[in-house]
């Protein structure tokens, strides 16, 4: 049986491990200075070298070479035994299939036996986050006070699932994703040594598909090599189910030109050609990310050919940055949505159609503001008609109370914003459409504030001021704190791409003040004394 390429090309020495120098140098120094810890945690995305580094450390601590700086030497009996998977004192455990407390107790019973061959028994527990709570508890004492001949190396892709009691007993090392250039270089070396013929564009596409995982990239190359053909870009796109870059450019161009028919045709042409819908959505996000970087002045971070960079620059000039961000969110949702299995193209079609719909401007009405001795000035307010209620003591002339004989107040007169009403910097619908993302961003930093905002309503946007309405004075007081307003402003601005200010008001309850009516104004005094707004001009 042929050995998989990723196993055949697993690094056998420290110097062969790339892009993880911050971890490798620390481990080398520990071996050279005889300061190896009794327990390690290696965390990071899959395929970034965690198990490889663990095996190298196991070889190094048992290597027979007298020069510690040369360990592992890959020549002594113990190093050769590790490389050939027959070293009895290297025990690899898959925690995903050994999750119970009984498995850990069995390990704990055997660990006290002296090593069979080498100086140290090295236990590599892969996907350790899969252990049950009881299993972690059973492991704690052994991790804290292991026998002098035992070393534990715990590997995980989900560090947040490891109990703090375990983390505090281990030395932690974080593995990073590999850069695209490093993965491409490794693939070129493998192709050269394995006599595989592959086009550079195909290798670049494989590297992109691996999402920073070296093992995934080598496995994809192995899959393409098994076809027995010259690995071209077209072959890679067909086998891996990815769309040609021309389809991404065509869809972006259709959004710019508002060409609905052309954009849908590009999507269906790519899917009919064998592209995977979610892979195409991911490519759209990657392309749009490149446009964003160019617009933000970081075009040198975009890895693309000269022709592709020229096209991206043209698209970056044609699309405003807020539109690029809106497109990224829409296509990212299509890339992560698994509900469209019965109609794979649906997510892409919805994202594309959403981009053709420009946010609609919001209509506002104005009310005469009586302040500073009765001087009037328009103030924009929300549109809902107020319910009638009995009048209390007569208010000042600026706001009239409703007569008791009249069952209904005078109708509200709708009008366009007047000279004193600033045009909205961002349409209200755009903020409403992004509110779910805004709330999620706030919840990650302040869950209590997010819960409070669940009871708020978006009333209007006046210039660069977003007005939020609360049902009572109590809710308003809880929200009206500098740290709350600043966090809300930051979350809204990050999502809509514009600097906005947040203002809160009481709406929909007794003594509710319309937006932009100052609490100490004459209108506020009239309303709080039982008056009613009966005419909006």
Secondary structure, 3 states (H helix, E strand, C coil): CCCCHHHHCCCCCHHHCCCCHHHHHHHHHHHHCCCCCCEEEEECCCCCCHHHHHHHHHHHHHCCCCCHHHCCCCCCHHHHHHHCCCCCCEEEEECCCCCCHHHHHHHHHHCCCCCCCCCCEEEEEECHHHCCHHHHHHHHHHHHCCCCCEEEEEEECCHHHCCHHHHCCCEEEECCCCCHHHHHHHHHHHHHHCCCCECHHHHHHHHHHCCCCHHHHHHHHHHHHCCCCCECHHHHHHHHCCCCHHHHHHHHHHHHHCCHHHHHHHHHHHHHCCCCHHHHHHHHHHHHHHHHHHHCCCHHHCCCCHHHHHHHHHHHHHCCHHHHHHHHHHHHHHHHCCCCCCCCCHHHHHHHHHHHCCCCCCCCEEEECCECCCECCEEEECCCCCCCCCCCCCCCCCCCCCCCCCCCCCCCCCCCCCCCCCCCCCCHHHHHHCHHHHHHHHHHHCHHHHHHHCCCEEEEEECCEEEEEECCHHHHHHHCCHHHHHHHHHHHHHHHCCCCEEEEEECCCCCCCCCCCCCCCHHHHHHHCCCCCCCCC
